[in-house]
Amino acid sequence: MATTNKIGTAVLTTIDGNELVGELSTSLATAVNLIEISSKASGRASNFEYGRIADTLSVSSIATTDGSATAESWVILHNAIVAGTKVAVVITEYDAPGGTEVVGAVNIAGSALISNLTEDIPDNDRMTYSCDLTFDGVITKTVNSA
């Protein structure tokens, strides 16, 4: 059963089934376009209806220069951008890095396009990369089962 203490350390993002090299943070956002349906009959009041929904994900991770790394790296993500391919994204709670999904935890999944990819290579500090992904279509929200 999922823990009730929701510390983000155990919630990991995988891209195309691979964990990130060293995930630092993930942020999932949902934005809705509002359509104004006001008219002269509305008077001074504005009226709106929901339009399209867009889900985006921002991820940051430790980077690596290891060309044989199997974890999701800047190079692998950059190759997906160049090829114009969508990536499969899953966000859920794991019992440990490289472990199994926690039964009863929420599982968010979808297909996404990488819209931004940046690698930071500072002096005397860890290398990191960050990327923004825009989901194509609807994300699914399920609960991990045994």
Backbone torsions as a table, in degrees:
resi	resn	phi	psi	omega
1	MET	NA	142.7	179.2
2	ALA	-62.2	148.5	178.5
3	THR	-74.1	156.6	177.9
4	THR	-90.8	-14.6	178.3
5	ASN	-88.5	101.8	-173.2
6	LYS	-92.0	73.4	172.7
7	ILE	-87.4	131.6	-172.5
8	GLY	-65.5	-9.7	-176.7
9	THR	-58.1	-36.5	-176.5
10	ALA	-88.1	-7.2	179.6
11	VAL	-94.4	115.8	-174.0
12	LEU	-120.4	155.0	176.5
13	THR	-105.3	134.3	171.6
14	THR	-117.4	144.4	177.5
15	ILE	-123.5	122.8	-174.7
16	ASP	52.4	37.2	176.3
17	GLY	81.9	1.0	-177.7
18	ASN	-109.9	137.2	172.2
19	GLU	-69.4	157.5	175.5
20	LEU	-74.5	159.8	-178.2
21	VAL	-54.6	-48.0	-179.9
22	GLY	-161.3	76.9	-174.0
23	GLU	-55.6	131.0	178.9
24	LEU	-103.9	-43.9	178.5
25	SER	-161.8	156.9	177.5
26	THR	-140.2	140.4	178.4
27	SER	-134.1	122.7	179.4
28	LEU	-107.4	128.1	-178.2
29	ALA	-128.9	142.9	175.0
30	THR	-119.1	127.2	178.0
31	ALA	-121.1	143.3	-179.7
32	VAL	-122.9	131.3	171.9
33	ASN	-78.6	127.9	176.5
34	LEU	-99.4	134.3	-179.1
35	ILE	-104.1	121.0	179.1
36	GLU	-77.5	126.6	179.5
37	ILE	-117.4	20.3	179.0
38	SER	-65.4	152.7	175.6
39	SER	-144.2	-179.4	177.1
40	LYS	-58.8	-31.6	-179.8
41	ALA	-69.1	-18.4	-179.4
42	SER	-74.6	-15.5	-175.3
43	GLY	69.6	-140.8	-179.4
44	ARG	-80.6	-14.4	-178.5
45	ALA	-76.1	141.9	175.0
46	SER	-97.2	144.1	178.4
47	ASN	-125.0	139.5	-176.7
48	PHE	-134.4	155.1	170.9
49	GLU	-127.5	155.9	176.0
50	TYR	-70.1	141.0	173.8
51	GLY	-111.2	-141.0	-177.3
52	ARG	-74.6	152.4	178.8
53	ILE	-109.1	137.5	177.0
54	ALA	-128.6	125.5	177.2
55	ASP	-105.2	132.0	178.6
56	THR	-129.0	154.9	-178.7
57	LEU	-132.6	131.5	173.6
58	SER	-114.9	130.4	-176.5
59	VAL	-130.9	140.8	170.9
60	SER	-128.6	146.9	-173.9
61	SER	-150.9	157.5	168.3
62	ILE	-63.0	142.6	178.5
63	ALA	-100.9	164.6	177.4
64	THR	-139.0	151.6	173.5
65	THR	-104.0	6.4	179.7
66	ASP	-75.1	108.2	-178.5
67	GLY	-67.0	-14.9	-179.1
68	SER	-101.7	6.8	-178.3
69	ALA	-62.9	137.0	178.2
70	THR	-94.0	-14.9	176.6
71	ALA	-70.7	155.4	-179.1
72	GLU	-64.1	121.2	-175.4
73	SER	-124.6	172.8	177.6
74	TRP	-56.7	-41.7	-177.7
75	VAL	-62.0	-46.3	-179.4
76	ILE	-63.8	-42.8	179.3
77	LEU	-66.7	-39.9	178.4
78	HIS	-63.1	-39.6	177.5
79	ASN	-60.5	-37.7	178.0
80	ALA	-65.7	-39.2	177.5
81	ILE	-63.6	-48.5	-177.9
82	VAL	-61.6	-39.5	-179.7
83	ALA	-77.2	-15.0	-178.7
84	GLY	71.3	31.7	-177.8
85	THR	-101.0	149.0	174.1
86	LYS	-80.4	155.3	177.7
87	VAL	-119.3	148.7	176.7
88	ALA	-87.2	128.3	-177.3
89	VAL	-119.3	134.9	174.4
90	VAL	-133.0	134.2	174.1
91	ILE	-123.7	119.7	177.6
92	THR	-160.3	173.3	179.4
93	GLU	-88.8	134.8	178.2
94	TYR	-116.8	154.9	179.2
95	ASP	-73.6	-20.1	177.4
96	ALA	-171.4	157.7	174.1
97	PRO	-56.2	132.1	-177.0
98	GLY	77.1	3.7	-176.8
99	GLY	-90.7	-152.4	-177.3
100	THR	-110.1	157.9	179.0
101	GLU	-65.4	139.8	179.9
102	VAL	-77.0	126.7	178.0
103	VAL	-63.5	132.4	179.6
104	GLY	92.5	-7.5	179.5
105	ALA	-84.2	149.5	176.9
106	VAL	-68.3	140.5	179.5
107	ASN	-123.5	118.8	178.9
108	ILE	-109.8	126.5	-175.6
109	ALA	-142.8	154.7	176.5
110	GLY	179.5	175.5	177.7
111	SER	-102.9	134.3	-174.2
112	ALA	-137.7	157.6	172.1
113	LEU	-105.4	140.2	178.3
114	ILE	-83.7	117.1	-175.9
115	SER	-101.6	-11.0	-179.8
116	ASN	-160.0	137.9	178.4
117	LEU	-144.8	123.3	-178.0
118	THR	-132.0	136.6	173.9
119	GLU	-116.2	133.7	-179.4
120	ASP	-112.2	122.9	-177.3
121	ILE	-123.6	81.4	-177.0
122	PRO	-83.3	166.5	174.1
123	ASP	-82.0	133.5	173.6
124	ASN	59.2	37.8	178.4
125	ASP	-155.9	169.8	-179.2
126	ARG	-70.4	145.7	173.9
127	MET	-81.9	140.4	178.4
128	THR	-136.8	163.1	169.1
129	TYR	-137.1	156.5	175.9
130	SER	-137.7	152.0	177.4
131	CYS	-147.1	152.5	174.4
132	ASP	-113.7	134.3	179.4
133	LEU	-123.1	139.0	176.7
134	THR	-112.7	122.3	-178.4
135	PHE	-70.2	140.4	176.7
136	ASP	-100.7	110.4	-177.6
137	GLY	88.1	-158.9	-174.2
138	VAL	-89.1	137.6	172.1
139	ILE	-82.9	150.0	176.9
140	THR	-101.8	144.5	178.1
141	LYS	-126.4	110.7	-179.8
142	THR	-127.7	179.5	176.2
143	VAL	-117.9	130.3	179.5
144	ASN	-61.5	133.6	178.0
145	SER	-116.4	167.9	-177.6
146	ALA	-70.0	NA	NA
